[in-house]
Amino acid sequence: MAMPSESDIAANLDRVRRRIARAARAAGRDPSEVELVAVSKTHPAESVRAALAAGQRVFGENRVQEASAKFPPLRNEFPDLRLHLIGPLQTNKVNDAVVLFDAIETVDRPKLAAALAAAMAKTGRRPVCFIQVNTGEEPQKAGIAPALADDFIGECRTRYMLPVVGLMCIPPVDAPPAPHFTMLRDIARRNGLARLSMGMSSDFEVATALGATSVRVGTAIFGARETRQDRAV
C-alpha cells in the first residue's frame, strides 16, 4: 500500500478542515470551537511530519509504545505539537503515558484512575483526562457504562483529583451515531464538562453538529491503515 505524499496529506487536511467548518456553521457554531485530532496510529513519522508541515499540530495515537518511538523526535522539531492517547491504556504503561501525552482520552475504570493519579504525583505532569463512555454498552469495547458514568466522573474528580475536562465515545460501528453523540453530550452537560471528543472519519460532521469539541480523524487524512481490525477513525 503506497504511502500518501506530502501534498496528498496537505490536501486531505484542507478538505477535512473545510468539512468541519461547513458542519459547524450549519449548526450555528463557530468552527474554531472544533479541534481536529489527526489520528496517526500505524502511520509512519514521515506522514506525521507531512501533516505538521501543513499546519496540523494535534495528533492521536492508540499505543504508548508506538507513540514513544515516533513522537519525541517530532516534538523536538515542532515543540507546539500536542499528542492525545485515544486507545485503551494498560496500568503498566501509565507512567510512560503521563510523560508522553498531553491528553488521555480513555479513562474508564477506577484502577486506571488510581494509577494515573499516582503517576501524575510522581512525574509532576498532569495531562488532561477524558472519561471514555461505552455508549453502546458493547462488551468487547472499553469505556464506563452510561449508567455508571456520573458516579465515576465524580470519583475521578474528588477521590483521584484527576484533571477531567470532558468525555469521549466510540459508537457501535453498525448503529447510527447521532443518539450516541447526544447521550455523551447530555452526560457532559449534567456533569459540567465542556469538552466532547466524538466523531471519526465516517461521522465527524454529525458529531460537529451535535457539539463535538474535538473530532478524531485518521483515514480521511492519512489514507487506509495496514491493519483494519477496528473501525476507521
NORJO-V95206 format. One record per backbone hydrogen bond with DSSP energy under -0.5 kcal/mol. NH is the residue of the N-H (numbers start at 1). CO is the residue of the C=O. If there is no record, write none. Layout:
NH;CO / NH;CO
This chain:
9;5 / 10;6 / 11;7 / 12;8 / 13;9 / 14;10 / 15;11 / 16;12 / 17;13 / 18;14 / 19;15 / 20;16 / 21;17 / 22;18 / 23;19 / 24;20 / 25;21 / 26;22 / 27;23 / 27;24 / 28;25 / 29;24 / 31;29 / 33;30 / 34;31 / 35;33 / 35;213 / 37;35 / 37;215 / 38;36 / 38;58 / 39;37 / 39;217 / 40;38 / 40;60 / 41;60 / 43;40 / 47;44 / 48;44 / 49;45 / 50;46 / 51;47 / 52;48 / 53;49 / 54;50 / 55;52 / 56;51 / 59;57 / 59;82 / 60;38 / 61;84 / 67;63 / 68;64 / 69;65 / 70;66 / 71;67 / 74;70 / 75;71 / 76;72 / 77;73 / 78;74 / 81;78 / 82;57 / 84;59 / 85;103 / 86;61 / 86;84 / 87;61 / 90;88 / 93;90 / 94;91 / 97;93 / 98;94 / 99;95 / 100;96 / 101;97 / 102;83 / 103;83 / 104;128 / 105;85 / 105;103 / 107;130 / 108;106 / 113;109 / 114;110 / 115;111 / 116;112 / 117;113 / 118;114 / 119;115 / 120;116 / 121;117 / 122;118 / 123;119 / 124;120 / 128;102 / 129;163 / 130;104 / 131;166 / 132;107 / 132;130 / 133;131 / 133;168 / 134;144 / 135;133 / 137;134 / 141;138 / 144;132 / 146;134 / 148;145 / 149;145 / 149;146 / 150;146 / 152;148 / 153;149 / 154;150 / 155;151 / 156;152 / 157;153 / 158;154 / 159;155 / 160;155 / 162;156 / 164;162 / 165;129 / 166;129 / 167;195 / 168;131 / 169;197 / 175;172 / 180;177 / 181;177 / 182;178 / 183;179 / 184;180 / 185;181 / 186;182 / 187;183 / 188;184 / 189;185 / 190;186 / 191;187 / 191;188 / 192;189 / 193;188 / 194;165 / 195;165 / 197;167 / 198;196 / 198;214 / 203;200 / 204;200 / 207;203 / 208;204 / 209;205 / 210;206 / 211;208 / 212;207 / 213;196 / 214;196 / 215;35 / 216;199 / 217;37 / 217;215 / 221;218 / 222;218 / 223;218 / 223;219 / 228;226
